[in-house]
Amino acid sequence: DAMVIQNPRYQVTQFGKPVTLSCSQTLNHNVMYWYQQKSSQAPKLLFHYYDKDFNNEADTPDNFQSRRPNTSFCFLDIRSPGLGDAAMYLCATSRSGWNTGELFFGEGSRLTVL
Amino acid sequence: KNQVEQSPQSLIILEGKNCTLQCNYTVSPFSNLRWYKQDTGRGPVSLTIMTFSENTKSNGRYTATLDADTKQSSLHITASQLSDSASYICVVSHQTGANNLFFGTGTRLTVIP
């Protein structure tokens, strides 16, 4: 089945130790998003790619970076995770030009920072 | 300011009972509104979409309503099942594009036997 796949599902890291989360999609959607979701809160958009064009949200810390080497893959790099970065990270895709707002989410990667 | 507010924050109901979740928004100009279901530890999944001209839409036991004049939407769940236990998130799309989405904080529904 076409889907959005995130790896790893669970990631434990130490304070300050870099982490990379990956997302792949078989939907051939040209827009990919990274959201951060903390407990009992709404997902917060970190950035998104429209094809290769990177769009960073104004309040996304510099500690968060992203790469999209091709249509299918997108990575979230957290350079120096702090305790406050512990959260669920959700990758999502959507089809551009189709203004219905439907996002197709992956299962999420839960990050724990020790 | 574009905002989405959901109520109640949490809800506990008995299996088989009905319930209604509310979503109020101030997003303008409005494009559409989606309800997502998010199981614990999983990604959200779209349940239904409401556009400006639609008042009611059903998806199985889920029925969504939209009043674009009062900027309110509701999600009604009929004959609840244990598997309905989840967070339900209202997401409103701004007309400027599919990338301009405003999320509510969700309603946490627990269905008990």
Boltz contact constraints between the chains, C-beta under 6 A:
constraints:
  - contact:
      token1: [A, 42]
      token2: [B, 103]
      max_distance: 6.0
  - contact:
      token1: [A, 42]
      token2: [B, 105]
      max_distance: 6.0
  - contact:
      token1: [A, 43]
      token2: [B, 103]
      max_distance: 6.0
  - contact:
      token1: [A, 90]
      token2: [B, 43]
      max_distance: 6.0
  - contact:
      token1: [A, 94]
      token2: [B, 98]
      max_distance: 6.0
  - contact:
      token1: [A, 99]
      token2: [B, 31]
      max_distance: 6.0
  - contact:
      token1: [A, 99]
      token2: [B, 98]
      max_distance: 6.0
  - contact:
      token1: [A, 100]
      token2: [B, 32]
      max_distance: 6.0
  - contact:
      token1: [A, 100]
      token2: [B, 49]
      max_distance: 6.0
  - contact:
      token1: [A, 101]
      token2: [B, 32]
      max_distance: 6.0
  - contact:
      token1: [A, 101]
      token2: [B, 34]
      max_distance: 6.0
  - contact:
      token1: [A, 101]
      token2: [B, 93]
      max_distance: 6.0
  - contact:
      token1: [A, 101]
      token2: [B, 98]
      max_distance: 6.0
  - contact:
      token1: [A, 101]
      token2: [B, 101]
      max_distance: 6.0
  - contact:
      token1: [A, 102]
      token2: [B, 46]
      max_distance: 6.0
  - contact:
      token1: [A, 105]
      token2: [B, 43]
      max_distance: 6.0
  - contact:
      token1: [A, 105]
      token2: [B, 44]
      max_distance: 6.0
  - contact:
      token1: [A, 106]
      token2: [B, 43]
      max_distance: 6.0
  - contact:
      token1: [A, 107]
      token2: [B, 42]
      max_distance: 6.0
  - contact:
      token1: [A, 107]
      token2: [B, 43]
      max_distance: 6.0
  - contact:
      token1: [A, 108]
      token2: [B, 43]
      max_distance: 6.0
